[in-house]
Amino acid sequence: MSRGPIIWPARSPDLNVLDFFVWGHIKSLIEQRRNDAENEVRESILAAFGIITPDMAHRATRDIVRRAEFCVQAGERHFEQFLH
């Protein structure tokens, strides 16, 4: 059942792995360091990126299909609330 193309912003954070996984994951790992010196925060960010495994990236990328299905079910409206 194809309804035709879905008008959805090309850079929608709901469907962008960097937005819905990577940045959120990094932020959760370094959030408590926000008052540290700039170089310490920078080192923490780099270390946090090193924690992301290929398997984690693969699972997040695979999750795009589920997110796209929620997008269609939500009638192209926000659907983040259905993911948790």
Buried (B, 14 or more C-beta within 10 A) or exposed (E): EEEEEEEEEEEEEBBBBEEBBBEEBBEEBBEEBEEEEEEEBEBBBEEBEEEBEEEEEEEBEEBBEEBBEBBEEBEEEEBEEEEE
